[in-house]
Each structure stands twice: as C-alpha cells, then as structure tokens.
Amino acid sequence: MLRFRLSLLLIFSLLLSLIAFGFLADSLYYRLQIKQSEQLLERDLGRVQAMVENSTLGTRFVENDAANFRLQFVSSAGQVIIPLGEEALPLFTNVQQSRMDGQSYLISSLPWRLPSGNVRGSIRLALNISDISATRRLLFSSLATSAAVIVGLALLLSLSILRRALNPLQLLALQAEKIDPAQPKLTAYEGPNDEVASLAKALDRTLSAIRERQQAERDALAEIAHELAAPLSVVAGQLNTLAQEKEQDSRFQAAKEAANELLYTSQDLLTLARGELEFDLELAALDLWEIAKKVAHEYPGVALEGESAEVLASQERMTQVVRNLVRNAVQACGQASLVKLRLEPDESNVKLHVIDEGPGMDEDMQERIFERYYSKKRGGTGVGLVVAKKLVEQHEGSLTLVSEPGKGSCFTISLPSLESYL
C-alpha cells in the first residue's frame, strides 16, 4: 500500500539521519576526549620536565590519577632508569597512540635535562585511554538503542498520520471504482483543499468531457438509427408482403429476413443511443409464453415447449430481448429448425431457455460475449446481446449462458414470476 511505502520511505530517511547523527556524535565525542587527553598528557609531561630541571622536591610528578599514567626516565642508551625493570615506552616526540598489553595509550616524550643542563636521556609519559574507548562503545550502544526506539515510535506515528492524510485519496479511489461507464460521474469531493482535491477536480473535468462526448455520439447514433428505421420499416413491410405472395421464390424470403435483421439492429442501436437502458421501465403483467410464441412465429421452424407463465415486464422490451436471442441462435445454426425455446415456470421464477445446436463457444468467447461491440459474427454489431442482458437486469432478472464447442449454446432468461410479487 502507498501508506506503508511512504512510511518506509520516511523511516528510511529518519534512520539514515539517526545513523549520520550517531556517527557524527561518536566522532566528535572521541575527538574531543582524545584532544583533552593529549593536552593533559603534554601538560603533565612538561610539568615533570620542569620539576626535574629545577630539582623541585616534595611535589607529585603527575597531578591527575596516577593509575592511568606510566612515567619513565630513560637513558640515552634506551635503558629505563626509573622505575627499574620496566620495558621502555616507545620514543615519540609528538603525542601518538599505541597499544600495549592489550590497552590503548597516548604516548609522548621530552628531553631529560639535569639541573646542570646536561641531557641524560628522555622523559616518557603514557596515558591509558582504554576508558575513553569503553565510554565510546557505551555511547554508541546507547545511541543505537535510542535510534531503534525512535524509529519504532516514528513508524507507528507515521502510519497513523499518513493514514489520516491519505484517507481522502482512498475515498477518491473508492468513488472512482464505483463510476458507471455508461454514466461516468464522480461524487462531490468533500476533503481538504489540497493535492487530492486538485486530482478530484481534474478527474471530474475528465469525466465531464467523457459524458459530453458520449452524449454527442449518442445523439449522432440516434439520428442515424432514426433515419434508417423509417425506410427500413417500409422495406421490411413490403418484402414481407412479397414473400407471402411469392412463397416459391426464396429470394424474397432471404430479402425479407435481411431487412428484418437491419430493422431489429437499428432498434437496438436506437435503444443504446437514447440511453433507454438507464430508464425505468413501464411494467405490466403479461404472459411470457405469448411473447415466445410471437417471436417463434417470426422465425418459422423454431420449436416452442412449455406452458403459460406470467411475469411483470415490458411487452416491447421483453419481445426485443427474446427476439435478439432467437435471432442470434438462428444465425449461429444457419437454420431455424435447430433452435428451440423452452419455458420452465415455478412459484418464484420463470426461465426461458433459448437452445441452439450451433457450433458453440469457447471459454474466451463466453467471457466476452456480453461486451459491447464484441462480435465474432461477420457483419455483426455486437450490441444485441448487450441490450438483451441490460434489459433483463432492468426486469430484476438475469441472462446467463451455457455453451460448449461443438455442442451448441443455451441462453437462459430468468425472471421473477408474477406470484413472487404477490
């Protein structure tokens, strides 16, 4: 999630800052302690030299904790004169660090001058700085522990703050998920006037432009469909008459079917263009058997099984649904005799099955068959099944498909029975 990623980024930045601060504090502390120790060593070494040259008696050579110091008087030959028996400290003319006996020391030396002015050797002084290293490790451990606690608290606090800060963005995402593609509109944004508000305004402007474009396309499509419907109705009517008068001539029958196909397609386009799939329907009690019988009569050869079943529906729209399904089934089979309508009523539902013995559909085609403008049929518009499904859902019903390649297809309209409303 974005909130978690931002929290990690914040914690990572904070952790880097704490690490940089820890190293800087450790480095400054260590340098300061070493600098103070060097100054202390040089001061005590100079004091020892001055006391030896002036033969000052009754005064301690080292003012500070003698346990941390090692003082040697070494002859010019490198032999330790005071105290006897010790190994000589390294001879450093400037203060330098060295390890001896597993401990760290600062070591420096000055000439060992007698009161007479003669140089006898060197005065060497070592300061044990192991305590500084131990304190440094303790400081580093304390800083690391503090950093871990701070990072943990910062993570909890940042998650809480970011959750509140990103809540408007999450609400906007939820609103975007609920946008209806047919009527793309965003609920009014009620969050603070910040970057999310700017995003909401930009999205709303985009959706407004999409709605305007959709309406323009619908208006154009409605005008075209309307212009086609009038002459097609005349052509279809005349061809129906000729087909009845000249039953022996198959050309009139084919022309009649083609004209009807164009007329029904123009009706589907007009339904989409006018946005009638979003309008409330005027429902009435009617017999679904009569609608199925009427459509089957339009396609001679289509078989009809079942019995009367009353539903609450729109006569015009339900006829359009059944006709679309039967028309598709006949086209899939190539002949009406391979299509069958079966009506199965019960107390709560009425099911109308449109069964064909056509080639069937594979899984990919079944998943996309109800998509707008999707069609595998040559010259198909891909709107008939879309209109049928939407109209059935407007009737509080469902339209489902069961199909298998090589074994045909079965579209099932399921509607609440009239008894279920009583």
N, C-alpha and C positions, 0 to 999 in steps of 0.2 A: 504494500500500500504506500501511497505517497506520503502519508503522515509518518509511517515508520522510516521510510527512506530519508525524509527531511530530518527526523530525529537522529538517525545515524550520522547524517552529514554534520549536524550541529554538535553531536557528541564527539565525532572525529575531530572537528575543529577545536573544540574545547580541550580534548585530550592532547592534541598537538601543542596547544597553548600552555597547558599544565606541564607537559614534558619539557618544553622550551624554558618555561619559568623555573622548573626544578633544576635543570642543568645549569641555568644561569645563576640561581641562588647558591647551588652547591659550589660552582666555580668561584663565585665572588667570596663566599664564606671561606673556602680553602685558601684562596689567595690572600685574604685579609689575615687569616690565622698564621700563615707562613710568613707574611711580611712582618707581623708583630713579633713572631718568634725570631726572625732574622735580626730585627732591631734589638731585641732583648739579648741575643747572643753577642752581637757586636758591642753593645754597651758593657756587658759584664766582662767580655774579653778585654776591652780597653781599660776597664777599671782594674782588672787583675794586673795588666801590664804596668799601669801607673803605680800600683801599690808595690810591685816588685822593684821598679826603678827607684822609687822613693823610700824603700825599706820601711813601709808602713806596717806597724805591728798591732796586734790586738783587734784586727778587723777581719771579718769573714771575706774570703775571696769572692764568693757568689752570694748576692743578696737574696735571690729567689730560691725556690725549692731545690735544694742540692741533690735530691734524689733523681731529678730529671737531667742533671748535668754530669758530665765527665770531664775533669780538668787534668791536663798532663803538662809536665815540664819535660821537654825532650831535648837532649843534647844535639849538638851539630852532627854527631855521628849517628843519630837516629835512635839512641838508647833512651828509654823512659827513666828519668831521674826521680821524679815524683809523680805518682806513687810507684814504688819499685815493683817489678814483676809483671806489669801490665803490657799488653801489646800496644804498640804505638798507634794512635789515631792517624788517619790519612792527613797528609800535609796539604791543606787548601789555603791559598792566600785570600780567597773570597769565600763567602758563605755558600756552601753547596750541600745537597742532600746525599746521604749514603746509608746503606743498610748494613747493620752489624748485629750479629746474634739474633737474626730474625726480626729486628726492630728498625724503625726509621729514625735517622738523626740528621740534624743540621750541624755541620762542622765548619770551623774556621780557625785560623791561627794568626799570631803576631810574633814578631821577634822577641826573644827572651833576653832583655838587657839587664845587666847588673847595675847597681848604683854608680859604678865606675865608668859606665858607658860601654863596656865590652858586651858583645853579643855572645851569649852562652849556647844558644840554640833557639828553640821556638816554644811558645806557649800555645797549646792546642786545647780548644774547648768544644765539646759536643753537647747538643741539646736534644733530648729524646722527644720526638714529635708523634709517637705512636698514639697518644691520647687524642691528638688532633684527627688522625685518620679514623679512630674509633668513633669520635664525635661526628665526623663527616658521614660515616656509614649509618649512624643513628639518625642523623638529619635526613639522609636520603631515604631511609626506610619510613620515617615519619611523613616525608613529602609524598612518597608513593602511596602510603595508606590514605592520606588525606585526599590525594588525587582520585583514588578509587571510590572513596565515599562521595566526593563532589560529583564525579562522573555518574554514579548511580542515582544520586538525587537529581542531577541535571536531566538525566534520561526520563525519570518519572515526571519531572516538571515540564520538560519539553513536550512529552507525549500529551500531557493534559492541555498545555497551551496550544499546541498545534491542532489537537482535536477540535478545540473550540474555534481556532482560526480557520480551519479547513471545513468546518461544518457547513457554511454557506455553499462552498464548492460541491460538497457531497449532495446537498439538497438540489443544487442545479443539475447535477448528474442524474439524480433520480427523476427530476422533471423531464430531462432530455430523453430518458428511457421510455417515458410514457407518451411521448409525442406520437400522434396518429399520423402516419404517412399521408392519409387521404386529406386530413385537415391539420397540417403542421402548425401548431401554435404552442407557445411557451406560457406557462402560468406566470403571473406577475412576480418579479423578483422582490423579495422583502428584506434582503440582507443589507449590511452596511455599504456605504458608497465607496467601494474600493476596487481593486483589480477584478474581483469576481463579479462585481456589478457591471464593470465595463464588458466583461465576457458575456454576461447575460444580455446586455443591450445589443452587443454585436450579433449574438445568436438569434435574438428576437428580430433584428433587422433582416437577417438572412432568411429566417422562416417567413417573414412577411413578403420578401421578394419571391420566395418559392410559391407562396399562396397566390400571389398576383400572377405568376407565370402559369400555375395550374389553372387558374380561372380563365386566363386568356386562351389556353389550349382547350379547355372545356367548351368555351364559347365558340371557338373555331370548329371543334369537332361536332358540337350540337348543330351548328349551322349547316355543316356538310351532311350530317346524318339526316337532318330535316329535309334538306334539298333532295336527297336520294330517296327518302321514304315515300314521298308523294308519287313520283313517276314509277317507282318500283311496285307500289300497291296496284297501280293501273296495269302495269305489265303482268304482274302475277295474276291479277284477276282475269285478264284476257287469255293468258296461257292456260289457266285452269279450265276456262270455258272451252277453248280449243282442244285441250287434252281429253275432255269428256266427249266432245263431238267426234273426235278422230282418235278413238281408243286404239286403233290398229297401228297408228303411226307413233313409234317410240320416240321420235324426235320431239314431239310436243310434250310428251311426258318428261323427258330429260330437261327441256327448256323450262317447264313449269317448276321442276324441283330446283333448278339453278336459280330461278327468280325468287322462289320462296326462301332459299338459302340466303340470298342477298338481302331480302326483306327482313328476315329474322336477325341477321348480323347487324343491319342498320338499326334495328330496335335495341340490340344490346349496346351498340355504340352510343345511341341516344340516351339510354339509361345511365351509362357511365358519365357522359358529357353533362347531363343535367344534375349530376350528383344525387340521383334518386336513391342510391344505395345507402345514403345517410339520412333519408327522410323517414318519418314514421309512416307505417302502412295503415290503410283503412281495412280492417279485418272484418270478416263475416263468417258465419257458419256455412260450410259447403262440403260437398261430397268429393273426396279426393279420387274416388273411383270414376266419377264423371269426367274429371279433368284428364285422368289417364286414358279413359276411353276416347275422349275427343282427340288427344294427341296421337293415339294409336291409329285412329281413323285417317289422320293426315299422312300416315306412312303405311300404306297397305302392306300387309304381311307381318306386321309386328303383333306378337301374341300378347294376350292380356289374361292374367289369372288373379283370382282373389274375390273380394266382396266389398260392398259399400263400407266406407269408413269416413265419418265426419270429423273435420278439423276446423280450427279457427284460422282463416287465411285470406289472402287477397286473391280473388279469382284470376285477375290479369297476371299478377306476378308469379303465382304458383304454376299457371299454364306456361309462362315463359321458362320457368325452371325445368319442368318436365320436358318441354319441347327441346330445350338445349341439350339435355342429357340423351334423349332419344335420337336427336339429330346426330350427335357425336357418335353414338353407338352404331347407327346405320352406316355412317361414313367409315367407321373403323372396320365393319364387317364387309361392306360392299353391297349388302342386300338386306332388306328389312326382315326377311324370314328368319334371320339369325339373331334377332333381337326379341327379348321377352320382357314384359312388365308384370311384376308380381306384387300384389298388395297384401300386407300382413298387419291387420289391426289387432290391438288388445286394449285393455282397460286404460292404460296410461299413455301408450304411444301408438302411432301409426307409421309403418315402414313401407316405403315404396322402393322396390328393387328394380333397377334398370340393368338387365343382364344381356351381355352380348357374347358371341362366340368368335370374336375377332382375335387378332394376334397377341393381345395382352400387352402389358407394360413391364419394363424392368424397374429395378428399385430407384434408379436415378430419375426416371421419368415420373414415377409415382410421387416422389418427394417434391417435384416441381410442377406437377400438372395443374395445381391451383394458383400458380403465379401469373400475374397479369402479363399479357403479351407473350407468354410461353406457349409454343405450339410446334409439334412435330409434323403436323398435317400440312401438306403442300397448299399454300394459299390461305392457311388458317390465320386468324387474327389473335387468337389466344385470349379472348375476352368472354366467351360463352360460359366456361366453367367458373371463371371468377365471378361473373354476375350471378350464376346459379348458387354458388356457395354463399355469397353475401346475402342474397335474398332468403335463402333457407335460414340463415342465422338471424335475420330480422324477424323471422317467424318463431324464434326461440327454439329452433331445431338444429340439426346437424346434417352435413353431407359428407359421407365417407366413401372410400374406395378400397376394394379388394381386387387385386389383379395378379396374374402370373403369366410370364411369357409363354405363348403357345396355347394358353387355356382360357383366354378371354378375360373380361373385366366385369365387375359388378359395382355400380354406383348405388348407394343406399341413401334415400331421403328419410330422415327420422323426425317426425313432428309430434308434439303433444296432442293427444286425442281431445275431442271436444268434451268428453266426460271428465277429463282431468281438470278442467276449469270449473266444473260444477261442484 
